[in-house]
Amino acid sequence: MKDIILFDNQDITRIGMETLINMSKKASSVLSVENKSELVKLLIANPTSAVVLDYTLSDFTSVDELLNLGYRFPQSRWYLFSDELSYDFLHRIVISSELYSIVLKACDLDEINIGVIHLFRDERFICGRVSNQLLQPQKTVKEDVDKGLTAREKAILKEIALGRTTKEIAASRNLSFHTVITHRKNIFRKLEVNNVHEAVKYAMRAGLVDLAEYYI
């Protein structure tokens, strides 16, 4: 039996993963957290826990920060369950530590469940989509700094950089929550980043966000 910590701020996937874990009848407990600070507190209390993490919706600022947490809690196991992740991120995770399994949310249910089974066995599992992505030739030529973002995507990226939540952006633009989530995914994919912090850093370096306004 293993304690599971769920760190996924997308309700539908968190509930689905919790259901899948409970169906396995191998979890002694399943607890949810909303940020990195809460996660660390639970890991301190039980360093042998397994963490199911959506990195793209987390408040981790870099892959180094994620890996350092694994080094800090070497008895933990990690199931990275996210949307698209960049080649550089995946490559770094795979070569750096055996603690991290990686399964994309686009995978079918059987493969997601196989990942869960491996998690309870303390075995690494890398889904087929990620394996195929890592086998593809790495891009060497970068595109223009805006990466083909649409005007709406640039506007949403700016609001993200200004600290507005997905719900706040949806309300201000009269869009549905899921529409804004879709725009976020497209922004991350085009910029080849994995979460809000990485997107904001890129936007600032590329001049897509006005630094003066950002620091107001």
Summary of the structure (lengths in Angstrom):
residues: 216
radius of gyration: 17.6
end to end distance: 49.1
largest distance: 52.6
contacts: 615
relative contact order: 0.11
helix: 53%
strand: 13%
